C-alpha cells in the first residue's frame, strides 16, 4: 500500500507539471480481480488540483464477457492513464 501511495504521488506531481489544457484527460481501468487500486486512483484524481480534470472509463466488463478487449478498443477512447 505504501508503494501505491508513492506511485500516486509521483503521478499527481507529473500531472500538475504538465501543460494546462481545458480538455479532460481520460483515466482508463481494466479491473480484473480487485477494484481497490481503481478506487484509490479515482479518489486521488478527483480531488485537489486535479478535481474535474479527468473522465474515468472502465474497459473490462463486470461479467466474463467474451470479446471485451475488442469492445473496449472499438470505443476509440484515448487513454491518458491506464
N, C-alpha and C positions, 0 to 999 in steps of 0.2 A: 504494500500500500504506500510505503514511503517513496518507492521508485515511481509510482504512478503520480504522486504529488509533484515530484521533481519534473517529470515529463510534462505535466500540465503547466507548471510554472514556466518552463522553457518555451513551451508552445505559446502561451499567452504573451510572454515578453517579445517573442519574434513577431507575433501578430500585431502587437501595439507599435512596433517599429516599422511595420510595412507601410506602403503608400496608402493614404486615406482614400477610400472610394465610397460613393453613395450606394453602390450596388451591394446587396447582401452576399456574403460568402456561403458556400454550401458545405456543411459538415455531414458526411455520409457514414453510415454504420452498417456493418454486416454482423449481426448478433447471432451467434451460433449456440453457445452454451449459456453464458451468464450475461445479463444486461447491466451489471454493476459498472463496468467501465463506461458504457454509453451514458448512464445517468450521471456519472462524475464529469464527463466531458460536457454534457448538456448544461449541467449546473455551472461549471466554470465558464463556459462560453456564453452564458445568458446573463451574466452579472458584471458589474463594474464597467470598465471602459468598453467591453465587448457587448454590452446589452443591446439587443436589437440588430446586431450586425450579422447574425447567422440564421440560415434556414437549415433545419435538420431533416435528414432523409434516411429512413431505414430501408436498406436494399434487399435484405433477406426476409422471406415471408415468416409469419408466425407458425405456420404448419410446414410439414415436409412436402413442399410443392416441387414437383419436377420442373426443370426449366427456369428456376427462379433467377439464375445468373443472366440468362439471355433476356428475361423480362426486365431485370434491372438495367441492363445495357440499352434496351430499346427505349427507355425513358429519356435518354440523352441528357442526363444530369451531369454537369461538370462538377466533380467533387474537388473542392479546395483542400479539404482534410478528409482522410479516410482512416 
